């Protein structure tokens, strides 16, 4: 019996070690993938497949959100807005329709080329990196919407981005940041999702690795296989408090959805922060 027990123990031990080693190797591989693809957004956001996958975004919801923010902020018509990481410009275009002068920028050349079709004297689009201020001490309100943040591997880049946005504001200017509620997203994460859009079947696999929500998007188009990576840092309420404090941004309100209901870390879909710049730099 002793020898049988020892044999069973060794088999269990070997199985545990193999499983543990496999898990560690998978984790190392995925972390390496995050580092390798740290500038994933440059290629993916400029891809026609990105715009195809997300083409059915709710425009009514976006306009309702902007209208609710404008009602809360109550800006005068001579205030100047900045839309940071604007994509194809849907938020900036709607703000301009409401009568405001708006500058907007994005890193994607293709997105800005599309947005420029809607330019006028009060609406201008630029290619720019979020870590660089478009103009200094110029804007009354800056917006960063629809989780257009948290893409960098190095956290210093995230702070640099917040600093750059703050520097673009006048003293007393306000900054609105709309981000996912990372705690709820992690809790309700759907590991595998399939979407058929036009002739393409997208396979979307999601996991949390090394403080990032990693999304692998695989598909075949015209006989060619493609794989793209999205990765967004799991930034929580307390993390943003630290970013904002370092940039001399004082948080005045925190909302949990596009109707501007109060934020609840366990149940809210969004984390929406409104802050005021407190210095002149």
RAURWO-V86236 format. One record per residue. SS is DSSP state (h for helix, s for strand, l for the rest). OMEGA is omega in whole degrees, -180 to 180 (none if undefined). D_CENTER is the distance of its C-alpha to the mean C-alpha in Angstrom with 1 decimal. Layout:
[[SS/OMEGA/D_CENTER] [SS/OMEGA/D_CENTER]]
This chain:
[[l/-180/59.3] [h/-178/58.1] [h/177/57.4] [h/180/55.6] [h/179/53.4] [h/180/52.6] [h/179/51.8] [h/179/49.4] [h/-178/47.8] [h/179/47.3] [h/178/45.8] [h/-180/43.3] [h/-180/42.5] [h/179/42.1] [h/180/39.8] [h/-180/37.7] [h/180/37.5] [h/179/36.6] [h/-180/33.8] [h/179/32.6] [h/179/32.8] [h/179/31.0] [h/180/28.1] [h/-180/28.0] [h/178/28.2] [h/-180/25.3] [h/179/23.1] [h/-180/24.3] [h/-178/23.6] [h/177/20.0] [h/177/19.3] [h/179/21.0] [h/179/18.9] [h/180/15.7] [h/-178/17.7] [h/-175/19.0] [l/-174/15.8] [l/175/14.0] [l/-177/13.7] [h/-174/12.8] [h/-179/10.4] [h/-179/13.6] [h/-173/15.6] [h/-178/13.4] [l/178/11.9] [l/-177/15.5] [l/175/17.0] [h/-180/18.8] [h/176/17.9] [h/-178/14.1] [h/175/15.4] [h/-178/18.0] [h/-175/16.0] [l/-174/13.8] [l/-175/16.7] [l/175/17.6] [l/-173/14.8] [l/-178/16.7] [h/179/17.8] [h/179/20.1] [h/180/17.4] [h/-179/15.3] [h/176/18.6] [h/179/19.7] [h/179/16.6] [h/180/17.4] [h/178/21.0] [h/178/20.6] [h/180/18.7] [h/179/21.5] [h/179/24.1] [h/-176/22.8] [h/180/22.5] [l/-180/25.7] [l/174/25.4] [l/-176/28.5] [l/179/28.7] [l/177/29.2] [l/-175/25.9] [s/-176/23.5] [s/172/19.8] [s/175/17.0] [s/-174/13.8] [s/-177/11.3] [l/-168/9.3] [l/-176/11.3] [l/179/11.4] [l/169/14.9] [l/-174/15.4] [h/179/15.8] [h/-179/15.0] [h/180/17.0] [h/-180/19.8] [h/176/20.2] [h/179/20.3] [h/178/22.9] [h/178/24.8] [l/174/25.1] [l/-177/27.0] [l/172/24.7] [s/-174/24.5] [s/164/21.0] [s/-180/19.7] [s/178/16.4] [s/177/14.9] [s/179/12.8] [l/-175/13.4] [l/176/14.5] [h/-177/18.3] [h/179/18.6] [h/-179/16.1] [h/176/17.9] [h/177/21.2] [h/-177/20.6] [h/-177/19.5] [h/177/22.5] [h/-176/24.8] [h/-178/24.0] [l/171/24.8] [s/-177/27.6] [l/-177/29.1] [l/-177/26.5] [s/-177/23.4] [s/-178/22.4] [s/-176/19.7] [s/168/19.2] [s/-177/17.7] [l/176/16.3] [l/-177/14.3] [l/-180/11.9] [l/180/14.3] [l/177/17.2] [l/177/18.4] [l/174/19.3] [l/-177/22.3] [l/175/23.6] [l/-170/24.6] [l/-170/24.3] [s/177/21.9] [s/179/22.6] [s/174/19.2] [s/-180/15.7] [s/170/12.7] [s/-165/8.9] [l/172/7.9] [l/178/6.3] [l/176/2.9] [l/-175/3.3] [l/174/3.8] [l/-176/5.5] [l/-172/6.6] [l/177/10.1] [l/-180/12.9] [l/-177/14.9] [h/177/14.0] [h/179/16.1] [h/177/13.7] [h/178/11.1] [h/178/14.3] [h/179/15.4] [h/178/12.4] [h/178/13.2] [h/-178/16.8] [h/178/16.6] [h/179/15.2] [h/-180/17.9] [h/-180/20.5] [h/-178/19.9] [s/168/20.9] [s/172/24.6] [s/-176/25.9] [s/176/25.3] [s/-176/22.4] [s/-178/19.5] [s/177/15.7] [s/178/13.5] [s/180/10.0] [s/-175/8.5] [s/173/6.3] [s/169/7.4] [l/-170/10.9] [h/-178/10.7] [h/180/14.5] [h/179/15.0] [h/179/12.6] [h/-177/14.6] [h/-175/17.8] [l/-175/17.5] [l/177/15.9] [l/-171/17.8] [l/-176/18.8] [s/179/20.0] [s/176/19.4] [s/178/21.2] [s/173/20.8] [s/179/23.4] [s/-172/22.6] [l/-177/25.6] [l/-173/27.3] [s/173/24.5] [s/179/23.9] [s/171/20.4] [s/-175/20.4] [s/180/17.1] [s/-175/17.5] [s/176/15.1] [s/177/15.9] [s/-178/15.1] [s/172/16.3] [l/178/16.7] [l/174/14.0] [s/166/11.4] [s/-175/10.6] [s/180/12.1] [s/176/12.5] [s/-175/15.6] [s/-177/16.4] [s/178/20.2] [s/177/22.5] [s/176/25.8] [s/179/26.5] [l/176/30.2] [l/-179/31.2] [s/179/28.5] [s/179/26.0] [s/171/22.3] [s/176/19.6] [s/-180/16.0] [s/165/13.5] [s/176/9.8] [s/-178/8.8] [s/-178/6.2] [s/177/8.3] [l/-179/9.9] [l/-176/9.9] [l/-178/12.6] [h/-177/14.3] [h/177/16.8] [h/178/14.6] [h/176/13.2] [h/180/16.9] [h/177/17.8] [h/-174/15.4] [h/180/16.6] [h/180/20.2] [h/-178/20.3] [l/-179/19.2] [l/175/21.9] [s/-178/19.6] [s/-177/21.3] [s/-179/19.4] [s/-179/21.5] [s/176/19.8] [s/-179/17.3] [s/-175/16.7] [l/177/15.7] [l/-175/15.4] [l/171/15.8] [l/178/19.5] [l/169/18.9] [l/-176/20.6] [s/-179/20.7] [l/172/18.0] [l/-173/19.3] [l/-177/17.6] [l/-171/19.3] [l/-176/19.1] [l/177/16.4] [l/-175/13.6] [s/169/11.4] [s/-175/11.4] [s/-176/12.2] [s/174/13.8] [s/-176/16.5] [s/-180/18.1] [s/178/21.1] [s/-173/21.9] [l/-180/25.2] [l/-176/26.6] [l/-175/27.7] [l/none/26.0]]
